[in-house]
Amino acid sequence: MLSRKTNNSKLSKVSPIPWIVVGLLFILTALSFLDRQVLSISILEIKKDIHISDSDYSWITGGFIVGYALMFTLGGVFIDRFGTKLGLALSLAIWTVASGLHSIAGSVTEFAIFRFILGVGEGACFPGVIKAVIEWIPEKKRSLATGIAIGGSAIGAVVAPLLAISLLDTVGWRMVFLATAALGVPWLVFWIYFNNKKHSELKVIPNFNIKQKIAYSASHKYSFSTILKHKTVWVFISMRILFDPIFYFLMFWIPKYMSESRGLSTDLIGKLFWIPFLVLGLSNILGGYISDKIYSKTGSLNKARKWVMSVAAALTLSVLLIQFVGSAYVFIALVSVFFFAHGLWITNYSTAVGDVFGSKTTSTIIGLTGTFGAIAAFGVNHLVGYVVTNYSYEPLWIWAGLMYPIAMVIFLVFLPKIKRSGSLS
């Protein structure tokens, strides 16, 4: 086994296949955010055909969050058991169908159901992506690879408003959902091809056959009770409970805020809303690159991850200024700073989970943290609808500006040093 790992490492350095796989992961996360973000722009036109109040919209977006929360953990477990090839292929197939179903929705209930199915499909995406990076990329390049892979999500969010705006006036909102759904089919073909037996020999983590997998699983058993007793798992969960609801809020509510509170046209929203997501995608990659450079110079995973995350937490304070600015362009600039910070943060947060727990349980633990984060976001999402309807957005900007610094304090206090564990004992 040792000789095989050595051979794999050498092959990985000269073969482009592992980085082609990372490119496919980039496209996958782009498709996931494209399919979920189309609604946030299309809702401005959908409301002309179907009556949807702020409360209704919170239930529709809540449907996605419930499905996402459910499958973040279950999808992570599935992928840890059956592998990234099958897990990510099935994930994309489910959410592609769900995205297409949006085109036939005629009521709030139907939208909520289809959003739920979309969430179920997308729930396994990010746990599987992080696991795939660990399988294909050596540790010294892993943070950069993680940044590239999850950076696709931001590009998907960039394309979503531009695509939606261009199609809404010509083919209508129903065709927008069909068009985005169709984009998943070619990805599935390439994913299966580059995960064939020949290419899988290049993995850093060996691709076990069935007998080896059974033997490995028997000697490395773990359970949810074991996971939930592990203090470090709860550190990552607690952090995600704090910061996840903020990012859901920004994804789902900013277009409505720009339209209703700042009086911007749908066309101008489409021209501006993609900018923060482009910044996010670039910062995902930059955050991984800087972290890997720090690790290379210091040899410390702890410094590499926490230095970048500390800077990110400080930058999120930018949104505290939003309530005091009048210009739409300054507003977008402040939101972009926040998204830049989130990109640095989430790349190193996700990589840190892999640093601590290794390939065997990373997908499950990433999934578990995502489930808790999504559950928190579901509750907060309805509170957001109440606050917006009865008060204003101002208290929400204060909340958004404080949670990342608080999460960083928890990280520093309760996990003083990031170190390889690989074990849940």
N, C-alpha and C positions, 0 to 999 in steps of 0.2 A: 504493500500500500504506500509506503514511504517513497519508493522509487517512482510510483505512478504520480504522486503529488509533485515530485521534483520535475518529472517530464512535463506535467501539466503547466507548471510555473514557467518553464522555459518556452513551451509552445505559446503560452499566453502573451509572452513578451514580443514575439515575432508575428503572431497571427492577428489579423484585423477582426476576426470573428467575435471575440469578446466585446470589442467596442462597437461592432455592428449590432450586437444584442443590446448594448446600452442605448444605441440609437433607436432601436425598436421600442425600448422601454420609454424613451423620451416621447416617441410618437403616441404610445399607448396612454401616457398620462395627459398628453395634449388632447387626445380624443375624449378622455374622461371629462376634462374640464370644458371642452367645447360642447359636449352633449348636455352638461348640467347648466352651463351659463347661458345657453341660447334662450332659456325661459326668461331670464332677468331683463332681456331687451324685448323679446317678443310679447311679454305681458302687457306692454304699453299699447299694442295693437289688439291683443286677445281681449282686453277689457272692453273694446268697442263692440265685440260680438257676444261676449258672455259677461254677465255682471259678476265682478269679483271685487270684494271689499278688501281693506287692509287685513281684517281678521281672516277672511277666506284665503288670502295670499299666504298668511302665516301658516294656515293648515296645509296648503299645497306644498310649500317649501318644507314644512314639518314632515310630510309624507316621505320626502326624500331622506331626511335626516334619520327617521325611524328605520327605514330599510338599510341605510348606510351603517347605522349603529349596530344593527343586528348582524350584518354580514361582515363588518370589519373584523370581529372576533371569529365568527364561524368560518369566514373565508380564509382568515389567517391559519386557523387550525387545518382546514382542508388542504391548503397549499403546503403546510409543513408535512402533512401526511402523504399527499399524492404528487407533489412537485409543482414547480412553476409553469412547466409547459402546459399541462392540462388545466391547472387552476386559473391562469391568466387568460387562456383561450376561452374557457367557460364563462369567466367574468365578463369579457368583452361581448360575447355572444348574447348574454342576458341583457346587458344594458343597451346594446344596439337595437334589439327588438323593442325594449321599453321606450327608447327614444322615438322610434317609428310610430309607436302606439299613441304618442302625444298628438299626432296629426288627426286622429279621429275623436279626440276628447270634445265633449259638448257640455260639460258641467264641472263644477268645483270638485265633486266627488270623483269623477273620472280622472281629472288632473291629479288629484291626491293619490289615487291608486297607481297611476302610471309613474308618478314621481317615486312612489314607494318601490316599485319594481326596478326603476332606474338606480335607486340607492342600493338595492340588493345586489345588482350587477356590479356596481362600482365599488362596493364595500371591500372586495378582496384585492382591488387593484394595487393600492399602495403597500399593504403588507407583502404582496407578491413581488412587487418591484424592488423593495429593499432586500428581500431574500435573494432575488435573482442577481442583484449587484454583488452580494456576498459570495454567491456561487461562482461568478465569472471573473471578478476583479480582485487582484491582490490588495492587501491591507493598505499599502502605501499610496495607492491611487483610489482608494475606495470612497473617500469623501467627495472627491471631484466627480467620480462616476455617479454617486448618489445625487449630487447637485445637478448633473446633466439629466439624469433619469427623471427626477421629480420636477426639473425645470420645464419639462414639456407641458406640465399643467398650466403654467403661466402663459405659454404660447397659445394653448388651446383657448384660454380665456381672452387672449388678445384677438384671436381670429373670430371668436363667437360674436361679439358686437358688430364687427366689420361685415361678417357674412350675413348676420341677421338683418342689419340695416339695408344691405344691398339687395336682399331677396324679399323683404317684407313688402315693399312697394310694387314689386313685379309679379311675384308668384303667390304672395300671401303667407301668413304665419304657419299654416298647416304644412305647406311644402318645405318650409325651413327645417322642420323636424325630420321629414323624410330624407332631405338632402344630407343632413349631418349623420343620420343613421347609416346611410350607404357608405360612408367613409371607413367604417370599421371592417368591411369585408376584405379588402386587399391586405390590411395589417395581419389578419388572421392567417392568410396564406403564407406570408413571409415568416411569421412567428413559428409556425409549424416546421417550415423548411430549415430555419437556422437553429432549431432545437432537435434536429435529427441526431441519430446515434453518432455519426462521424464527427459532427461539430461539437457535440457534448463532451467529447474526449478532451477538449480544450478547457473545460471548467477547472477552476481552482479547487472547488469542492467536488470530489468524484461523483459521477452519476452512477449510483448503485444499480445493479440488476435486482430482480425480485427477491432472490434468496439473500443477497447481501442486505437488502433493505429490511427484510424481516429480522435478520440477525442483529442489525444495527439498532432497530427500534426496540427489540427486546432488551438490549443492554443499555439503552438511553431513554427509559420510560420517564414520563413526567405527567402531571395532572394539573387541573386548574387549582385544586387545593394547594398543591406545591407552589405553583406560580403565585397565587394570591397571598401566600405566607412570606413571600420574599420582599423584604423591605425596599429594595431598589426598584422593583416593579411599581410599587406604590408611589415612589418619588416621580417616576415618569408619568404615571396616571394622574397624579395631583397637578402636575404642571399642565398636562393636556386639558384637564377640566377647566383650567383658568384661561388658556389662550385659544382653544379651538372655537368657542362660541363667538369670539371677536371676528375671526376670519370668516365664519359663516355669515355673520351680520354684514360684513363689508361686501361679500360676494352677492348676497341676495337683496340688499336694501339700498345700496348706493345709487343705482339708476332711478329708483323711486324718489330718493332724497333729492337728487339733482333735478328731477322733473317737478316734484311737488313743492319742495322747500326753496329751490333756487330758480324755478321757472324756466329751466332750459328745455329746448326743443329736443325731440327724439333724435333728430339728425345730429345736433351738437353733442348730445350724450354719446352717441355712437362714435363720434370723432374723438372724444376725450377718454372714454371709459377704458379703452384698451391700453392706454399709456401705463397705468400702475401695474398691469399684468406683464407688460413687456419688461418693466423694471424688475418685477418679481422673478421672471425667468432668468434674467442676467445675474441677479443676486444669488439665486440658487446655485448657479455654476461658480460664481465668484466666491461664495461662501465655502464651497467644497475645495476650490483651488487654494484659497488662503489657509484653510485648515490643514490641508495636506502639506503645504509649505512649512507651516509652523511645526507640524509633527516631524517633518524631515529634518528640520534644524535642531529641534529640542529633544526628539525622541519621546515626547510626552503626549499621550492621548488626552490627558486632562487639560493641559494648556491649549492644545490644538482646538478642542471643541469649546471649552469654556471662555477663552478669550474672545472668540468670534461671537458667541452667544451673548456675552456681556455687552459688547458694542451694540449688538442688535437690540437688546432690551432697552438700552438708553435711547436709541433712535426712535423707538415706538412712541415716545413721549410727544412726538411731533403732532399727533392728532389732537392733543389738548388745545392747539391753536386754531383748530378748524372753526369753532364757533365764533371766532373774532374776525374772520376774513370775509370779504364780500365778493372778491373776484373768483369766478369759476376756475380760472387757470391756476390761481394760488391754491385753491382747494385741491385741485388735481395734483399739484406739486406736493402738498402735504401728505395726501393719501399715498402718493408714489414713494415718499420717504418711508412711510410705514410699511408698504409692501416690500421695499428694498430690505428693511429690517427683518421682516418675516421670512424672506428668502434666505438670508444668512442664518436665521434662527432654525427654521425647520430642517434645513439640510444637515446641520450639525446635531440637532436633536435626534433625528432619525438615525444618523450614523452612530451616535453615541449608544443607542439601543443595541445596534449590531456589534459595537465594540465590546459591550458588557456581556451579551448573551450568546453571541456566535450564531452560526447558521441553523442549528437544530431548532431553536425556539424563537428566533427573531420575528418571523412572520406572525406567530401567535401573539407575541407580546406587543408588537406594533399594532396588531389588530385589536388587542384588548385595550390599549391606551386610546385608540381611535374610537372604540365603542363608548368608553366613558366620556370622551370629549364630545362625541355626537349626542349622547344622552343629555349632557349639560347644555349643548347648543339647542336641542329640541325645547327644553324648558325655557331657556333664555329667549328663543325665537318668538315664543308667544308673549313673553314679557316685553320684548321689543315692540311688537304690534300694539300692545296696550299703552306703552309709554309714548309711541309716536302718535297714536290716536288721541290720547288725553292730555299730553304735555307737549313735548318737542323732542328733537334729536340731541339737544345739548347734553343731557345727562349721559347719553350713550357714548359721546366722544370722550368724556372724562373717564368712564369705565374702561373704554378701549385703550386709553393711554396708560393706565396703571397696572393692568394685569400681567404684562410680560415682565416688567421689573419685579413684581411680586413672585412670579414663577421662577425667575432667575435666583432670587434669594433662597427659595426652597431648594433649588438645585445645588447651590453652593453650601448650604447648611447641612442638608440631609444626604448628599452624595459628595463628600469632600474630595474624593479622588475617583476618576473614571479609570477602571482597570479591567482587563479581560477576565471574564468569569467563566462563561461557557457552561456553567453548572448552576442549577437552581437549588442545590442543597444548602 
